[in-house]
């Protein structure tokens, strides 16, 4: 186990070893949610990982909140390197993600939003799936557990498990595959996992339109596909930057969702209130012009 347990916390930690995953957490004006997100990371065992938090809050950075600060201390006591960075001025979501990507050196990087809690074992499941599937990314779409009694079979009808190797796909609005997006609404994946009678330790890869909130990339694949460098083509107020980056990775290396999803959405109000500009509309229209 890569995590130092409590009887070791006060012992000298020594030099940090090599990490398999960099967990990249962009945050802005969400100190309480950040604390919960970090608490989920503290519950992970393997693989060895480091955490990079990049804060764009208008006031004090989120890690100064007592609860978040306590979770940073727990992670560090466990032997998880934690880097805390202020990244201002704000130039948009895509630029913030590109900045975080440039801090990563591990073979795998997990973009984890600051309002997502991971169940114990989720990171190991994601990392093992990415190794086994050898695609560009895998992800767990965060579930809204307030919707556990809200079954939506019309939204899960397009569920399709990957059989065999995960292949490259080209997703565009109106094209095949785009209509998979409702799969990730509400608690749909939790219902699908129950219907498939998944057992502990069992996981199933499935086809996605895109994933939000919790996506583990092969860092080399994300960089080869351009990462989020398209940020310079976008106004600061935009949305959908993760959609576009994933489509670029999927076209070259493929991508998959993972059932069951051990990611839980905290269901806090969104901080992205202006969605008039979708990143893929701007960048893809410019490429086709």
Backbone as CSV, one residue per row, in Angstrom:
resi,resn,N_x,N_y,N_z,CA_x,CA_y,CA_z,C_x,C_y,C_z
1,UNK,0.852,-1.191,0.000,0.000,0.000,0.000,0.885,1.237,0.000
2,UNK,0.595,2.192,-0.907,1.422,3.392,-1.002,1.070,4.424,0.063
3,UNK,-0.053,4.276,0.735,-0.495,5.260,1.724,0.083,4.946,3.099
4,UNK,0.711,5.926,3.716,1.186,5.763,5.094,-0.011,5.785,6.038
5,UNK,-0.109,4.797,6.901,-1.216,4.743,7.851,-0.868,5.509,9.122
6,UNK,-1.834,5.652,10.028,-1.741,6.617,11.119,-0.583,6.360,12.068
7,UNK,-0.166,5.115,12.247,0.956,4.872,13.156,2.283,5.394,12.592
8,UNK,2.278,5.776,11.312,3.486,6.273,10.669,3.500,7.789,10.478
9,UNK,2.398,8.451,10.784,2.266,9.856,10.422,3.351,10.742,11.042
10,UNK,3.752,10.465,12.267,4.726,11.329,12.941,6.167,10.889,12.698
11,UNK,6.372,9.822,11.938,7.729,9.386,11.623,8.271,10.186,10.449
12,UNK,9.603,10.332,10.374,10.171,11.024,9.205,9.727,10.345,7.916
13,UNK,9.277,11.145,6.968,8.695,10.580,5.739,9.751,10.146,4.742
14,UNK,10.945,10.751,4.790,11.953,10.427,3.795,11.614,11.063,2.455
15,UNK,12.377,10.717,1.464,12.168,11.270,0.129,10.928,10.650,-0.509
16,UNK,10.056,11.464,-1.126,8.878,10.898,-1.791,9.281,10.022,-2.970
17,UNK,8.586,8.912,-3.135,8.866,8.025,-4.249,8.164,8.485,-5.520
18,UNK,8.374,7.728,-6.569,7.747,8.051,-7.851,6.251,7.815,-7.758
19,UNK,5.474,8.698,-8.358,4.022,8.558,-8.328,3.532,8.105,-9.699
20,UNK,2.434,7.354,-9.684,1.842,6.863,-10.926,0.820,7.829,-11.488
21,UNK,0.199,8.625,-10.604,-0.892,9.514,-11.008,-0.692,10.883,-10.386
22,UNK,-0.864,11.917,-11.184,-1.001,13.274,-10.672,-2.485,13.614,-10.659
23,UNK,-2.999,13.969,-9.499,-4.397,14.392,-9.386,-4.424,15.914,-9.480
24,UNK,-5.092,16.425,-10.501,-5.099,17.853,-10.815,-6.467,18.432,-10.460
25,UNK,-6.483,19.360,-9.512,-7.745,19.881,-8.983,-7.826,21.381,-9.231
26,UNK,-8.603,21.827,-10.215,-8.859,23.267,-10.362,-9.964,23.686,-9.391
27,UNK,-9.797,24.814,-8.735,-10.809,25.236,-7.770,-10.981,26.742,-7.806
28,UNK,-12.188,27.174,-7.444,-12.493,28.606,-7.430,-13.701,28.853,-6.526
29,UNK,-13.473,29.541,-5.419,-14.547,29.963,-4.512,-15.363,28.796,-3.963
30,UNK,-14.712,27.675,-3.694,-15.412,26.504,-3.162,-14.594,25.847,-2.050
31,UNK,-14.333,26.523,-0.954,-13.479,25.940,0.085,-14.079,24.703,0.749
32,UNK,-15.392,24.728,1.029,-16.006,23.568,1.675,-16.015,22.367,0.744
33,UNK,-16.384,22.599,-0.519,-16.394,21.503,-1.487,-14.990,20.948,-1.707
34,UNK,-13.999,21.839,-1.743,-12.618,21.392,-1.901,-12.217,20.465,-0.765
35,UNK,-12.640,20.778,0.448,-12.314,19.926,1.591,-12.884,18.525,1.413
36,UNK,-14.109,18.440,0.923,-14.726,17.124,0.708,-13.997,16.363,-0.391
37,UNK,-13.635,17.068,-1.458,-12.887,16.438,-2.548,-11.562,15.870,-2.045
38,UNK,-10.846,16.647,-1.245,-9.571,16.179,-0.698,-9.778,15.021,0.272
39,UNK,-10.882,15.035,1.012,-11.177,13.925,1.913,-11.362,12.622,1.134
40,UNK,-11.999,12.719,-0.040,-12.129,11.532,-0.877,-10.779,11.011,-1.327
41,UNK,-9.866,11.911,-1.663,-8.524,11.486,-2.065,-7.785,10.842,-0.900
42,UNK,-7.999,11.341,0.314,-7.340,10.758,1.482,-7.802,9.331,1.739
43,UNK,-8.958,8.948,1.196,-9.459,7.596,1.354,-8.937,6.612,0.327
44,UNK,-8.095,7.077,-0.617,-7.556,6.191,-1.654,-6.283,5.509,-1.138
45,UNK,-6.058,4.289,-1.592,-4.867,3.550,-1.181,-3.820,3.581,-2.290
46,UNK,-3.997,2.784,-3.308,-3.082,2.742,-4.442,-3.817,3.187,-5.694
47,UNK,-3.061,3.558,-6.726,-1.612,3.675,-6.827,-1.100,4.923,-6.115
48,UNK,0.230,5.037,-6.029,0.829,6.230,-5.446,0.459,7.452,-6.290
49,UNK,0.085,8.536,-5.623,-0.322,9.729,-6.366,0.145,10.986,-5.666
50,UNK,0.226,12.050,-6.437,0.473,13.396,-5.934,-0.741,14.252,-6.272
51,UNK,-0.903,15.353,-5.566,-2.039,16.250,-5.760,-1.514,17.643,-6.101
52,UNK,-2.094,18.242,-7.130,-1.810,19.643,-7.467,-3.141,20.393,-7.425
53,UNK,-3.232,21.385,-6.559,-4.420,22.230,-6.452,-4.080,23.588,-7.044
54,UNK,-4.901,24.049,-7.975,-4.721,25.372,-8.550,-5.963,26.202,-8.244
55,UNK,-5.773,27.292,-7.529,-6.890,28.073,-7.006,-7.008,29.414,-7.723
56,UNK,-8.235,29.738,-8.151,-8.525,31.027,-8.778,-9.606,31.785,-8.008
57,UNK,-9.690,31.560,-6.708,-10.704,32.215,-5.892,-10.496,33.725,-5.864
58,UNK,-11.591,34.441,-5.704,-11.515,35.896,-5.653,-10.977,36.382,-4.311
59,UNK,-11.127,35.583,-3.262,-10.601,35.927,-1.949,-9.455,35.005,-1.575
60,UNK,-9.470,34.564,-0.315,-8.435,33.651,0.148,-8.527,32.328,-0.599
61,UNK,-7.404,31.670,-0.845,-7.455,30.368,-1.509,-8.196,29.345,-0.661
62,UNK,-8.845,28.400,-1.344,-9.676,27.431,-0.656,-8.941,26.593,0.356
63,UNK,-7.644,26.348,0.138,-6.908,25.486,1.064,-6.661,26.149,2.413
64,UNK,-6.979,27.452,2.558,-6.858,28.098,3.858,-8.079,27.869,4.745
65,UNK,-9.163,27.364,4.180,-10.319,26.983,4.998,-9.877,25.883,5.959
66,UNK,-10.265,25.937,7.235,-9.771,24.951,8.203,-10.003,23.500,7.776
67,UNK,-11.167,23.202,7.197,-11.431,21.822,6.802,-10.526,21.391,5.655
68,UNK,-10.354,22.267,4.660,-9.475,21.932,3.544,-8.029,21.833,4.009
69,UNK,-7.602,22.755,4.878,-6.235,22.715,5.396,-5.981,21.411,6.144
70,UNK,-6.970,20.946,6.905,-6.816,19.684,7.632,-6.632,18.520,6.672
71,UNK,-7.376,18.518,5.570,-7.261,17.418,4.609,-5.926,17.462,3.869
72,UNK,-5.403,18.662,3.621,-4.059,18.763,3.041,-3.045,18.133,3.991
73,UNK,-3.181,18.422,5.298,-2.261,17.847,6.278,-2.377,16.333,6.330
74,UNK,-3.603,15.810,6.227,-3.789,14.358,6.217,-3.084,13.747,5.008
75,UNK,-3.307,14.308,3.836,-2.676,13.771,2.623,-1.159,13.785,2.747
76,UNK,-0.619,14.867,3.251,0.832,14.951,3.394,1.346,13.950,4.414
77,UNK,0.613,13.757,5.508,1.010,12.756,6.497,0.959,11.354,5.910
78,UNK,0.050,11.135,4.982,-0.059,9.833,4.320,1.054,9.594,3.310
79,UNK,1.845,10.620,3.039,2.908,10.487,2.055,2.522,10.924,0.664
80,UNK,1.422,11.683,0.551,0.980,12.191,-0.748,1.506,13.611,-0.930
81,UNK,2.386,13.858,-1.864,2.832,15.237,-2.105,1.663,16.115,-2.541
82,UNK,1.548,17.274,-1.936,0.487,18.225,-2.282,1.136,19.554,-2.664
83,UNK,0.830,20.016,-3.860,1.299,21.315,-4.342,0.105,22.249,-4.442
84,UNK,0.219,23.439,-3.856,-0.875,24.402,-3.853,-0.416,25.661,-4.581
85,UNK,-1.146,26.007,-5.633,-0.748,27.106,-6.502,-1.890,28.099,-6.663
86,UNK,-1.553,29.381,-6.636,-2.504,30.421,-7.023,-2.267,30.722,-8.490
87,UNK,-3.349,30.729,-9.283,-3.195,30.960,-10.724,-4.150,32.064,-11.156
88,UNK,-3.649,33.264,-11.201,-4.420,34.450,-11.577,-3.591,35.285,-12.543
89,UNK,-4.223,36.101,-13.381,-5.666,36.322,-13.489,-6.371,35.155,-14.187
90,UNK,-7.681,35.147,-14.081,-8.473,34.097,-14.708,-8.574,34.348,-16.212
91,UNK,-8.218,33.337,-16.973,-8.288,33.430,-18.434,-9.228,32.381,-19.015
92,UNK,-10.029,31.758,-18.164,-10.993,30.783,-18.641,-10.659,29.372,-18.190
93,UNK,-11.659,28.505,-18.315,-11.532,27.129,-17.838,-10.454,26.356,-18.580
94,UNK,-10.392,26.530,-19.894,-9.417,25.773,-20.687,-7.998,26.158,-20.307
95,UNK,-7.741,27.461,-20.150,-6.397,27.896,-19.769,-6.023,27.357,-18.399
96,UNK,-6.998,27.320,-17.473,-6.723,26.804,-16.132,-6.345,25.321,-16.193
97,UNK,-7.055,24.564,-17.010,-6.735,23.136,-17.148,-5.374,22.942,-17.829
98,UNK,-5.071,23.760,-18.810,-3.765,23.641,-19.462,-2.646,23.944,-18.475
99,UNK,-2.852,24.942,-17.644,-1.861,25.264,-16.615,-1.634,24.062,-15.708
100,UNK,-2.697,23.419,-15.276,-2.557,22.240,-14.421,-1.855,21.104,-15.156
101,UNK,-2.218,20.885,-16.405,-1.579,19.824,-17.179,-0.075,20.047,-17.258
102,UNK,0.342,21.281,-17.380,1.765,21.592,-17.486,2.516,21.354,-16.179
103,UNK,1.795,21.189,-15.069,2.441,20.871,-13.792,2.648,19.366,-13.625
104,UNK,2.016,18.580,-14.482,2.017,17.126,-14.308,3.232,16.486,-14.963
105,UNK,3.782,15.488,-14.270,4.912,14.716,-14.807,4.645,13.214,-14.786
106,UNK,3.599,12.771,-14.123,3.303,11.337,-14.013,2.752,10.804,-15.337
107,UNK,2.796,9.504,-15.507,2.283,8.889,-16.731,0.779,9.086,-16.868
108,UNK,0.077,9.133,-15.743,-1.367,9.321,-15.750,-1.712,10.590,-14.982
109,UNK,-2.718,11.322,-15.471,-3.172,12.511,-14.746,-4.689,12.499,-14.657
110,UNK,-5.174,12.710,-13.454,-6.607,12.727,-13.184,-7.062,14.164,-13.004
111,UNK,-7.932,14.630,-13.907,-8.587,15.915,-13.704,-9.820,15.663,-12.833
112,UNK,-9.761,16.185,-11.613,-10.823,15.972,-10.634,-11.386,17.322,-10.236
113,UNK,-12.667,17.543,-10.525,-13.281,18.822,-10.184,-13.400,18.979,-8.676
114,UNK,-13.529,20.226,-8.228,-13.497,20.522,-6.797,-14.832,20.283,-6.110
115,UNK,-15.755,19.596,-6.779,-17.039,19.253,-6.153,-17.366,17.779,-6.362
116,UNK,-16.321,16.937,-6.342,-16.489,15.501,-6.583,-15.789,14.719,-5.480
117,UNK,-16.520,13.820,-4.836,-15.969,12.911,-3.826,-15.779,11.537,-4.450
118,UNK,-14.620,10.917,-4.208,-14.341,9.582,-4.721,-14.456,8.551,-3.611
119,UNK,-15.158,7.461,-3.899,-15.224,6.376,-2.920,-13.864,5.682,-2.836
120,UNK,-13.551,5.070,-1.687,-12.289,4.330,-1.574,-12.172,3.282,-2.678
121,UNK,-11.002,3.206,-3.281,-10.751,2.250,-4.350,-11.031,2.771,-5.738
122,UNK,-11.633,3.959,-5.849,-11.990,4.481,-7.175,-10.752,4.774,-8.008
123,UNK,-9.740,5.359,-7.397,-8.540,5.706,-8.156,-7.832,4.451,-8.658
124,UNK,-7.767,3.428,-7.835,-7.139,2.174,-8.269,-7.915,1.560,-9.423
125,UNK,-9.236,1.638,-9.372,-10.056,1.082,-10.449,-9.832,1.847,-11.744
126,UNK,-9.785,3.150,-11.658,-9.535,3.958,-12.850,-8.157,3.676,-13.436
127,UNK,-7.143,3.682,-12.588,-5.783,3.485,-13.074,-5.606,2.098,-13.683
128,UNK,-6.161,1.083,-13.043,-6.077,-0.269,-13.590,-6.808,-0.400,-14.910
129,UNK,-7.964,0.276,-15.012,-8.724,0.232,-16.263,-7.967,0.911,-17.388
130,UNK,-7.327,2.048,-17.100,-6.573,2.748,-18.137,-5.403,1.890,-18.620
131,UNK,-4.734,1.224,-17.707,-3.644,0.327,-18.096,-4.158,-0.824,-18.953
132,UNK,-5.263,-1.417,-18.541,-5.777,-2.591,-19.250,-6.345,-2.232,-20.615
133,UNK,-7.055,-1.117,-20.705,-7.706,-0.747,-21.953,-6.754,-0.071,-22.934
134,UNK,-5.673,0.507,-22.421,-4.643,1.132,-23.264,-5.225,2.169,-24.223
135,UNK,-6.205,2.944,-23.735,-6.800,3.998,-24.554,-6.314,5.351,-24.046
136,UNK,-6.914,6.428,-24.522,-6.449,7.759,-24.157,-6.919,8.224,-22.798
137,UNK,-8.137,7.847,-22.422,-8.654,8.222,-21.107,-9.756,7.273,-20.679
138,UNK,-9.968,7.221,-19.378,-11.142,6.586,-18.794,-11.704,7.561,-17.769
139,UNK,-12.967,7.408,-17.427,-13.535,8.333,-16.466,-14.721,7.760,-15.737
140,UNK,-15.022,8.389,-14.611,-16.219,8.070,-13.835,-17.092,9.314,-13.787
141,UNK,-18.228,9.263,-14.422,-19.132,10.415,-14.399,-19.728,10.554,-13.000
142,UNK,-19.587,11.712,-12.346,-20.088,11.874,-10.982,-21.600,11.690,-10.898
143,UNK,-22.015,10.994,-9.858,-23.425,10.672,-9.656,-24.067,11.608,-8.640
144,UNK,-25.270,12.076,-8.927,-26.037,12.861,-7.976,-26.916,11.937,-7.152
145,UNK,-26.510,11.655,-5.934,-27.210,10.633,-5.157,-28.576,11.087,-4.665
146,UNK,-28.902,12.357,-4.815,-30.278,12.774,-4.518,-31.260,12.217,-5.534
147,UNK,-30.745,11.643,-6.639,-31.580,11.099,-7.705,-31.656,9.578,-7.669
148,UNK,-31.263,8.948,-6.572,-31.251,7.483,-6.528,-32.644,6.879,-6.728
149,UNK,-33.668,7.619,-6.384,-35.031,7.119,-6.585,-35.664,7.642,-7.872
150,UNK,-34.861,8.253,-8.709,-35.347,8.842,-9.968,-34.752,8.054,-11.133
151,UNK,-35.428,7.004,-11.536,-34.933,6.179,-12.645,-35.374,6.774,-13.975
152,UNK,-34.437,6.809,-14.925,-34.698,7.442,-16.211,-34.304,6.494,-17.343
153,UNK,-35.097,5.462,-17.576,-34.719,4.475,-18.600,-34.578,5.075,-19.991
154,UNK,-35.286,6.157,-20.272,-35.165,6.773,-21.593,-33.776,7.387,-21.792
155,UNK,-33.085,7.725,-20.693,-31.750,8.306,-20.792,-30.650,7.253,-20.807
156,UNK,-30.951,6.055,-20.367,-29.937,4.996,-20.343,-30.093,4.018,-21.502
157,UNK,-31.040,4.275,-22.382,-31.304,3.344,-23.485,-30.119,3.229,-24.433
158,UNK,-29.294,4.269,-24.515,-28.156,4.251,-25.439,-26.885,3.666,-24.827
159,UNK,-26.995,3.074,-23.638,-25.809,2.482,-23.015,-25.269,1.354,-23.887
160,UNK,-23.954,1.386,-24.121,-23.312,0.349,-24.923,-21.938,0.063,-24.341
161,UNK,-21.763,-1.143,-23.824,-20.462,-1.524,-23.283,-19.465,-1.728,-24.418
162,UNK,-18.200,-1.406,-24.128,-17.136,-1.725,-25.075,-16.877,-3.223,-25.026
163,UNK,-16.835,-3.846,-26.179,-16.474,-5.251,-26.285,-15.098,-5.336,-26.921
164,UNK,-14.139,-5.898,-26.201,-12.790,-5.970,-26.741,-12.075,-4.643,-26.598
165,UNK,-11.217,-4.340,-27.557,-10.365,-3.158,-27.473,-11.174,-1.880,-27.660
166,UNK,-10.836,-0.845,-26.881,-11.440,0.473,-27.048,-10.822,1.133,-28.272
167,UNK,-11.675,1.551,-29.192,-11.185,2.118,-30.441,-11.394,3.614,-30.524
168,UNK,-10.773,4.209,-31.523,-10.927,5.642,-31.761,-12.339,5.940,-32.258
169,UNK,-12.869,7.088,-31.873,-14.195,7.528,-32.308,-14.154,9.026,-32.606
170,UNK,-15.015,9.442,-33.520,-15.162,10.858,-33.817,-16.565,11.289,-33.404
171,UNK,-16.650,12.139,-32.390,-17.928,12.599,-31.860,-18.131,14.060,-32.255
172,UNK,-19.319,14.347,-32.781,-19.701,15.711,-33.118,-21.199,15.861,-32.857
173,UNK,-21.676,17.088,-32.603,-23.120,17.288,-32.440,-23.881,16.779,-33.654
174,UNK,-24.908,15.984,-33.404,-25.730,15.438,-34.471,-25.190,14.178,-35.109
175,UNK,-23.954,13.818,-34.803,-23.341,12.617,-35.378,-23.541,11.432,-34.430
176,UNK,-23.329,10.198,-34.920,-23.461,9.030,-34.048,-22.564,9.152,-32.818
177,UNK,-23.115,8.783,-31.681,-22.372,8.836,-30.433,-22.685,10.054,-29.597
178,UNK,-23.070,11.162,-30.237,-23.347,12.374,-29.463,-24.551,12.187,-28.548
179,UNK,-25.516,11.366,-28.987,-26.731,11.192,-28.201,-26.535,10.312,-26.974
180,UNK,-25.292,9.937,-26.678,-25.025,9.202,-25.434,-24.969,10.134,-24.223
181,UNK,-24.918,11.441,-24.440,-24.650,12.361,-23.339,-25.626,12.243,-22.165
182,UNK,-26.920,11.904,-22.353,-27.797,11.817,-21.177,-27.462,10.673,-20.219
183,UNK,-26.603,9.746,-20.637,-26.218,8.646,-19.744,-25.722,9.155,-18.395
184,UNK,-25.101,10.318,-18.391,-24.413,10.786,-17.193,-25.254,11.733,-16.354
185,UNK,-26.513,11.863,-16.679,-27.397,12.722,-15.884,-27.832,12.009,-14.606
186,UNK,-28.212,12.818,-13.599,-28.831,12.313,-12.365,-27.991,11.189,-11.749
187,UNK,-28.613,10.026,-11.495,-27.895,8.859,-10.948,-27.996,7.692,-11.926
188,UNK,-28.004,7.993,-13.219,-28.217,6.960,-14.228,-27.195,5.835,-14.155
189,UNK,-25.936,6.158,-13.925,-24.918,5.111,-13.894,-25.078,4.210,-12.679
190,UNK,-25.529,4.761,-11.577,-25.799,3.926,-10.404,-26.908,2.928,-10.705
191,UNK,-27.929,3.371,-11.419,-29.016,2.466,-11.791,-28.530,1.402,-12.776
192,UNK,-27.701,1.798,-13.737,-27.167,0.828,-14.686,-26.303,-0.219,-13.982
193,UNK,-25.493,0.212,-13.023,-24.645,-0.724,-12.295,-25.490,-1.747,-11.545
194,UNK,-26.601,-1.287,-10.970,-27.494,-2.211,-10.265,-28.148,-3.182,-11.241
195,UNK,-28.564,-2.673,-12.401,-29.215,-3.537,-13.383,-28.264,-4.582,-13.944
196,UNK,-26.972,-4.256,-14.026,-25.972,-5.193,-14.529,-25.474,-6.142,-13.449
197,UNK,-25.968,-5.952,-12.208,-25.570,-6.804,-11.075,-24.057,-6.873,-10.913
198,UNK,-23.405,-5.708,-11.032,-21.953,-5.668,-10.876,-21.564,-6.021,-9.449
199,UNK,-20.511,-6.815,-9.313,-20.032,-7.275,-8.020,-18.795,-6.465,-7.613
200,UNK,-18.441,-6.444,-6.315,-17.244,-5.727,-5.881,-16.015,-6.168,-6.671
201,UNK,-15.266,-5.201,-7.149,-14.075,-5.486,-7.931,-14.322,-5.628,-9.422
202,UNK,-15.572,-5.743,-9.823,-15.912,-5.891,-11.237,-16.155,-4.512,-11.840
203,UNK,-15.677,-4.301,-13.065,-15.940,-3.047,-13.761,-16.170,-3.313,-15.242
204,UNK,-16.897,-2.399,-15.862,-17.271,-2.532,-17.263,-16.966,-1.221,-17.978
205,UNK,-16.218,-1.256,-19.091,-16.014,-0.044,-19.883,-17.188,0.174,-20.841
206,UNK,-17.543,1.416,-21.086,-18.661,1.691,-21.985,-18.363,2.919,-22.834
207,UNK,-19.108,3.043,-23.924,-18.918,4.138,-24.870,-19.537,5.427,-24.336
208,UNK,-18.845,6.529,-24.556,-19.301,7.819,-24.048,-19.347,8.849,-25.163
209,UNK,-20.126,9.900,-24.919,-20.026,11.100,-25.753,-18.914,11.993,-25.206
210,UNK,-18.886,12.129,-23.889,-17.809,12.779,-23.147,-18.072,12.533,-21.679
211,UNK,-17.119,12.900,-20.835,-17.241,12.746,-19.388,-16.867,14.056,-18.723
212,UNK,-17.492,14.344,-17.611,-17.129,15.537,-16.862,-16.783,15.210,-15.429
213,UNK,-15.896,15.999,-14.828,-15.682,15.942,-13.393,-14.607,15.028,-12.885
214,UNK,-14.399,13.887,-13.545,-13.458,12.888,-13.032,-12.932,12.064,-14.205
215,UNK,-11.849,12.522,-14.822,-11.325,11.891,-16.034,-9.826,11.645,-15.866
216,UNK,-9.429,10.395,-16.061,-8.025,9.995,-15.954,-7.456,9.796,-17.353
217,UNK,-6.438,10.593,-17.693,-5.818,10.553,-19.014,-4.456,9.867,-18.944
218,UNK,-4.061,9.254,-20.043,-2.642,9.027,-20.273,-2.076,10.390,-20.659
219,UNK,-1.203,10.898,-19.845,-0.745,12.281,-20.038,-0.158,12.479,-21.431
220,UNK,0.602,11.504,-21.901,1.207,11.622,-23.223,0.142,11.722,-24.306
221,UNK,-0.947,10.951,-24.160,-2.015,10.992,-25.154,-2.702,12.348,-25.154
222,UNK,-2.967,12.895,-23.971,-3.621,14.207,-23.889,-2.733,15.286,-24.499
223,UNK,-1.456,15.244,-24.203,-0.542,16.229,-24.790,-0.429,16.070,-26.300
224,UNK,-0.348,14.825,-26.771,-0.242,14.587,-28.212,-1.467,15.103,-28.959
225,UNK,-2.638,15.062,-28.294,-3.872,15.535,-28.920,-4.042,17.044,-28.784
226,UNK,-3.099,17.710,-28.147,-3.158,19.166,-28.037,-3.517,19.688,-26.671
227,UNK,-3.913,18.782,-25.755,-4.287,19.231,-24.425,-5.401,20.254,-24.471
228,UNK,-5.208,21.349,-23.753,-6.178,22.450,-23.722,-5.571,23.717,-24.326
229,UNK,-4.594,23.522,-25.230,-3.908,24.680,-25.791,-4.813,25.540,-26.663
230,UNK,-5.989,25.032,-26.991,-6.944,25.834,-27.751,-7.502,26.995,-26.933
231,UNK,-7.103,27.091,-25.668,-7.650,28.146,-24.810,-7.446,29.533,-25.407
232,UNK,-6.354,29.708,-26.141,-6.051,31.031,-26.695,-7.060,31.464,-27.747
233,UNK,-7.820,30.519,-28.293,-8.827,30.838,-29.299,-10.185,31.167,-28.686
234,UNK,-10.282,31.129,-27.363,-11.573,31.270,-26.699,-11.645,32.534,-25.860
235,UNK,-12.839,33.107,-25.717,-12.999,34.168,-24.729,-12.887,33.573,-23.331
236,UNK,-12.622,34.407,-22.345,-12.456,33.894,-20.983,-13.717,33.208,-20.481
237,UNK,-14.885,33.699,-20.867,-16.151,33.088,-20.456,-16.566,32.047,-21.487
238,UNK,-16.323,30.795,-21.171,-16.702,29.715,-22.064,-16.980,28.470,-21.237
239,UNK,-17.536,27.460,-21.877,-17.797,26.168,-21.249,-17.416,25.080,-22.253
240,UNK,-17.450,23.834,-21.809,-17.237,22.718,-22.721,-15.796,22.446,-23.093
241,UNK,-14.852,23.010,-22.343,-13.439,22.783,-22.664,-13.042,21.325,-22.492
242,UNK,-13.634,20.648,-21.509,-13.316,19.232,-21.307,-13.902,18.372,-22.421
243,UNK,-15.052,18.781,-22.951,-15.661,18.061,-24.066,-14.725,18.066,-25.274
244,UNK,-14.253,19.237,-25.642,-13.396,19.360,-26.811,-12.091,18.591,-26.630
245,UNK,-11.461,18.713,-25.475,-10.205,17.991,-25.239,-10.415,16.487,-25.344
246,UNK,-11.525,15.991,-24.809,-11.787,14.554,-24.882,-12.071,14.105,-26.312
247,UNK,-12.787,14.908,-27.071,-13.032,14.534,-28.463,-11.723,14.432,-29.234
248,UNK,-10.798,15.333,-28.953,-9.516,15.281,-29.644,-8.724,14.034,-29.259
249,UNK,-8.801,13.642,-27.999,-8.132,12.420,-27.563,-8.828,11.197,-28.138
250,UNK,-10.156,11.201,-28.138,-10.918,10.044,-28.626,-10.634,9.765,-30.101
251,UNK,-10.452,10.813,-30.885,-10.210,10.621,-32.319,-8.901,9.890,-32.594
252,UNK,-7.962,10.006,-31.691,-6.652,9.391,-31.907,-6.450,8.129,-31.081
253,UNK,-6.962,8.125,-29.846,-6.620,7.046,-28.927,-7.821,6.335,-28.309
254,UNK,-9.019,6.876,-28.487,-10.201,6.290,-27.873,-10.335,6.680,-26.411
255,UNK,-11.538,6.517,-25.892,-11.814,6.814,-24.487,-13.019,6.028,-24.029
256,UNK,-13.148,5.840,-22.717,-14.229,5.011,-22.186,-14.665,5.513,-20.816
257,UNK,-15.932,5.309,-20.521,-16.416,5.450,-19.159,-16.283,4.127,-18.438
258,UNK,-16.328,4.183,-17.112,-16.172,2.986,-16.296,-17.383,2.851,-15.365
259,UNK,-17.988,1.673,-15.401,-19.019,1.305,-14.428,-18.432,0.287,-13.461
260,UNK,-18.726,0.384,-12.161,-19.550,1.418,-11.540,-18.772,2.716,-11.394
261,UNK,-19.503,3.800,-11.264,-18.864,5.084,-11.004,-18.774,5.280,-9.499
262,UNK,-17.547,5.425,-9.021,-17.343,5.712,-7.604,-17.192,7.188,-7.333
263,UNK,-17.614,8.018,-8.279,-17.527,9.477,-8.130,-18.909,10.030,-7.771
264,UNK,-18.947,10.864,-6.777,-20.208,11.451,-6.308,-20.154,12.967,-6.481
265,UNK,-21.160,13.488,-7.158,-21.264,14.942,-7.335,-21.850,15.549,-6.068
266,UNK,-21.234,16.613,-5.555,-21.706,17.226,-4.319,-22.972,18.035,-4.519
267,UNK,-23.348,18.271,-5.763,-24.597,18.953,-6.116,-24.646,20.394,-5.593
268,UNK,-23.486,21.009,-5.473,-23.435,22.439,-5.168,-23.779,23.223,-6.429
269,UNK,-24.214,24.458,-6.277,-24.501,25.271,-7.467,-23.263,25.403,-8.345
270,UNK,-23.470,25.376,-9.643,-22.346,25.482,-10.570,-21.685,26.847,-10.469
271,UNK,-20.375,26.871,-10.689,-19.660,28.136,-10.773,-19.532,28.599,-12.219
272,UNK,-19.991,27.768,-13.167,-19.966,28.126,-14.591,-21.375,28.555,-14.977
273,UNK,-21.669,29.806,-14.800,-23.028,30.301,-15.025,-23.241,30.838,-16.435
274,UNK,-22.166,31.182,-17.127,-22.269,31.718,-18.484,-21.857,30.626,-19.467
275,UNK,-22.828,30.032,-20.133,-22.558,28.936,-21.064,-22.917,29.310,-22.501
276,UNK,-22.867,30.600,-22.799,-23.223,31.027,-24.148,-22.180,30.597,-25.177
277,UNK,-20.948,30.407,-24.762,-19.876,30.018,-25.684,-19.417,28.613,-25.342
278,UNK,-19.656,27.670,-26.261,-19.159,26.302,-26.114,-17.813,26.205,-26.838
279,UNK,-16.826,25.667,-26.168,-15.480,25.606,-26.740,-15.472,24.905,-28.084
280,UNK,-16.210,23.802,-28.193,-16.159,23.052,-29.456,-16.816,23.824,-30.592
281,UNK,-17.833,24.648,-30.293,-18.437,25.455,-31.352,-17.405,26.413,-31.954
282,UNK,-16.640,27.071,-31.099,-15.674,28.062,-31.576,-14.525,27.367,-32.320
283,UNK,-13.906,26.385,-31.682,-12.684,25.791,-32.235,-12.984,24.955,-33.462
284,UNK,-14.013,24.129,-33.418,-14.304,23.259,-34.564,-14.818,24.065,-35.762
285,UNK,-15.613,25.105,-35.492,-16.076,25.945,-36.600,-14.913,26.681,-37.249
286,UNK,-13.928,27.068,-36.449,-12.760,27.755,-36.985,-11.934,26.802,-37.833
287,UNK,-11.831,25.541,-37.397,-11.056,24.570,-38.146,-11.698,24.241,-39.489
288,UNK,-13.054,24.262,-39.531,-13.750,23.892,-40.763,-13.921,25.063,-41.714
289,UNK,-13.629,26.279,-41.216,-13.812,27.472,-42.061,-12.769,27.525,-43.175
